[in-house]
Amino acid sequence: MMLDELLRDEKTTPTRMRPKRPPRPRPRIIRPLLTSPNHAFQRRHASFATESESTSETALPDISAFSRIERRIQRFQRIAQLPLAEVNLHHLWRTYESVKNYDMSLPSKMNFLDKYLSAAEMQYQSKSENLMDELNVPAENALGILDDLKQAITPGSRFDHWRLCLLARAYALRGDLEAATDVICEADDKFVALPLAFKTGTAYAYNMILTSIRRYSGNVRAMEYIGDHWERLYFYLYIKMTGHDKHPQRNAGESLRATATRVAAEITEPLPFLQKKNWNRKRREDIGCFFIQALSDVHFGTEAHEVLLEMQQLDLNVDRKYKFMIIRSLAQRTPTMSSAIALYKSIPPNSEHDLFYYQLGLHLYARQGDVEAFQGCFDKICAVAEPSADEIASLIHGHGMAGNAEAAEDVFKGFFPVDENGNRMNSPRITHYAAVINAHARKGADQKALSFWLNDLSKAGLAPNEFIFTSIINAFATVGDFESAMAVLDQMRRAGVRPNAVTYTIVITLLAHRQDPMGAEAVFKRALKEGVVPDNRMIVSVMNAHVEGGSWMGVIRAYDYLIAARVTALSLEVYNTLMKAYVLIGAPFSVVYKFFKRLERTKAKPDSYTYSLLVQSACDAGLMDIAADIYYDMKERASYELNADVNVYILTILMAGFLQHGDTIRAQGVHREMQELGINPSPITYRTILQAYANERSKESLEIAERYIKTLIDVPEKERTWKRPKYDSSSALQHLYGPVMHGWSRMKSPEDVERVLQELQNSGETPTLGNLTALLDVYRLTFNIDAVREIWPDILKLGLKFTAKDWMAPEDNPLQTTRGVRGNVLCVPLSIYIDALSCAGEHTTIASVWKDLRGQGFSFDSHNWNHLAVAMVRAGQVERAFEVIERVIIPYQELSINSRKPRDRSPSSPLLSDALAEKQEEDEEEEDVPSVPAVRSVHRQIAAKLSSARTRDMEDFQREADHSDDFAYHLHILHQISPSWALWKAHKATISVLLMALNSLHQGRLVRPVNTDEEYDDEDDSSQARDMLNRIYNNYPKTLQLVLELDEKERERLSSDEYREQYNLE
């Protein structure tokens, strides 16, 4: 309650407590205190007498004492006016004690006490540990002051109501909830007639009581308290208090509603509350509806719908406004849109003129893009009244969502035609332009159309807002056009329009698909610097960037931050992202399945994406029967569950699994099922089919694949049902042609690879890094070193483009890594290039290329180092080859086996870069982590087998009961023994080359560089070979052990003659 509210009730304010008008000072006397802006504090001293009394020359004040008083009062005023977040309880109380003996007015004391308790409550809510003992002191201090003030307050006055509210808050802070409840109930009963606008203190008191119950007794007990005191709490939970947005009256009600919403949203089983026998039917209905509202407010539409279904089964009435809340919440997510539509259709309109009903239908069907449905709702609205600006905008938006930008334009031009002067009539709003621009943005980056409408908007005297800029950024992001998206973002800033959380989430998502988590974190930091308040979806986007980039520590940190900072239960999106990390790291299927079963017991029920991840894990483990069973289980549940629809993604995963395991019959069955369900295949689906043809490695199968592509692209573009995958820099055609190009490459047919690439370019497509890599590989396989050298600069140029460094780093905190995780984009072509150069005898070129790439910030993976070791042997540098294995590959392999990193379960930030910065401040050495290959496809299958073997006997991995509430526990262990690290090993082919070199040295022969014209004198080979052999035995024992182990196995496997022929023995 504010001071100005209280002073309105002058009749109930004691006369002696009213602030006195300060006496007018005599000109010749200096009185500092009387010129103070606040005169609430008055010393019992002769100098503070009335004006007539102060005329005596004998009653002058002591100026030095007077100044000390003034300074104390001013200091107290400054501290008391600080924002709550900056208030130090101890300093505030100590400052109060220094002035409490002065004649402080009642309003001043009450205001201080309100501020003191509010600061204590903020501290109470912000810390996770038990603060009962720590906060007992401010509670007792407040109770002492209130007891002293009781006699000075007129019973029944607003000050009396304020005192009771503060008393209840102090009791609640102390943990005496029964006394707090008794006092606040007394205040409610005693001041029934007091206007709601003056009951701010009551809302704050109930909020503190509820917060205390929630902390010490849990959400269930807090919800029971809400139900037991529903008649009192109802007014504050549903009726908005008066006042503008920043007024304490509004803040009080919103704080209480926020706390009650958190309580309801975090309860996993609402059903017991709907069946409580000590509550009457009306009470159970009210509590059920409150659950629906709370869950809808935090976007848990599925859970709110489940509460509705349970209430209907119990025959409890639900007003349709709560059903409308559920519909709007369900419509926020694409997977639950069908559930929103079904619920809407189950609610009949009150009449043909039910405006609100058809407005909701227009909003809903427009988001879905159902032209017939949203047009019908719009016509119903027009039959009742003129359509509003928002309804016209929804109509335009609906056509855009349906993918018909031309229809969206027609609607816009119909309502806002151009007059004879070329100006738009009927004053279109920014929302109308936003809708039509978004319609074009959804079709892709059609720069001509976007430019036209931006110019039209400017001509109408409007400026693009954040929604328009965000739509355009999303258009470029959707097609993977990173540079254009960033250019629009810069233009947005130059126009003075601040990007919001949605804008940055789109950019972060684009970076996630580029597998650039450090770039995503740089964007997140930039957003914070610009004052953007990140929501959960923005944080989850950063988490997903770490998943896509294989940065498992970043995944765990973001998850732990969400757990530690959550105010409601975690969304399904968080769990799905974490489950995706388990699948991509190659976790055993048993771990992923247990994750899924635990997820079923949470509030976040599995959806189609969750099932797709589970099927993917089963396919990676080779458990195709189980994968099929999971799919059919989901298909059965889809008939009665809200968010488990069969879609193209799960069917494509299942089809790919069958094809990878050679079961073409069942793969064809999946394709037929896709057709029977009316599901249009995506470019990924077609790529999966074409990859199966390419894997057969025959000319006939590749020709069939090309004919199949021709049947797809002969369909007119407007009639094609397959589109470019979102956020994918590769077009649909590139997805189709890619497998065929790689197939011809493995067939060692450069002419066919060049022909297919030319067809792709003739279609208007630009070659991708994958396309050029296929061409590079076929040149290597056919020993065309001139073509290899010619194409490498083009590959390097694309690699530089993909890894533009520090593009979003804050100026005062540039990224430490040069190219981040995306620095490994050239790993595959580099291995091919090294192999081609070494076979051609261009050994010095290899060293030059390696040095150049390292200088430009690119990283190297295990395959690069293995190829380098082989190239060293071919160059005659056997010792250097042993050194690469000994100094690089083996240490990183050991790092994964021996390291155990601590885990911060309550990080202050979701960003991994912040954690690394904290370690640097603590002078902790950070290991130079090498590039980890993206765990995809066949690598993921290998990783799943390796992780199963390595974790089978690990005691801490198998102790699940101790970590049943920690969904990231197994990921924390797996990332330290990550199966991807198993790829960091010396390959058998590499060790075989080293074995041949070792055998040559044992026979007294040095290894000479291949394909060189240089002549060598072999007379001194024996002594030099012996010296080199001694250095190898002394300097590279671990690598030597690997070579000798292979030697032993090969001698057992091969006959003596076979061994001699294969391993270079004379």
URVENMO-V563440 format. One line per field, one symbol per residue. psi: psi as a letter, one per 20 degrees, with the letter a starting at -180 (. if undefined). burial: 1 if it has 9 or more other ideal C-beta (glycine too) atoms within 8 Angstrom, else 0. A space follows every 50 residues. Layout:
BEGIN
psi = ???
burial = ???
END
This chain:
BEGIN
psi = pqhhghihmhhjpphiiqpqppqpqqhippnghijqipkipppnqhikrr ghhjipiikqrohghghgggggghggggghiqqhhipogghgghhghiih irmpqghggggghggghggghghghiqhrojgghjhghghgghgghhhig hipppirhhgggghghghhgghhijmhghgggghhggghhlhipqhhjkg hgghghghggggghgiirhghhhhggghkghghghhhhppqrqrhjqhgg hghhgghgghggghhiphnighhijphjprggghgggghhgggghhhjkm hghhhhgghhhhhjkpqoqihhhhggghghihpghjhhhggggghioqqh riknghghgggggghghhknggghhggghgghhgrpqrhhhghhgghghg hijnhghggggghghmrpaijjqprjmqrhhghhghhhghhhiamnhggg gghhhgghhjjrqpahggghggghghhhjjngghghghgghgghijppqa hgghhgghhghgijlmhhhghggghggghjjpoprhhgghhgghhhghik nhhhggggghghghjqirqqrhhghggghhggghikqqhhghghgghhhh irhnqqahhghgggggggghijmhggggggghghhghhhirhklqprhgh hgggghggghjjmhghghhghhhgghikppqrhhghhgghhgghiilqhg hhhgghhgghhgiipqhhipiprpqqkpiprghhhghghgghghghjlnh ghghghhhgghhjjqpqrhhghhhgghhhghjkmhghghhighhghghgh ghkpqkhjpqhjmqphqgjbhiijhjgghgggggggghhijmhhhghggg gggghjjqrqahgghghggghgghjjmghhghhgggifggghghghhiqo qrpoimqiqjphhhghhhhhhjkpppqnprppqpnqdhhhgghggghghh ihjoghhinhhikhjnijghhhghihkphhhhimrpqhhghgghgghghg ghjjpqpqqqlqipqqojhjggghggghgghghhhlhgghggghghgggh hhhqrggggghhkkp.
burial = 10001110100110001100000010000011110100111110001000 00110000101000011011011111101100010010101110110110 01011111111111111111111100000010001101111110110010 00110011111111111111111110100110111111011001011111 11111111111111000010111111101101110110001000001111 11101111111111111001001101000000111111111111110111 11111111011101010100011111111110101110111011001000 00011011111111111111101111110111000010001111111111 11011011101110111000000100011111111111111111110011 00110111110101111111111111111111011101101110101111 10111111111111111111111111110001010111111111111111 11111111111111000111111111111111111111101111110110 01011111111111111111101101110110011011000111011111 11111111110011011001101100001011111111111111000000 11011101100110000001010110111111111111111111111011 01110110111000100111111111111110011011001100110111 01101000110000100111111111101111111111111110010011 00110111111111111111111111011011111101110110110000 00000010011111110011000000000111101000111111111101 10010000000000001111111111111111110110011111111111 10101110110000000000100111011011101101110110011001 0001000011001000
END
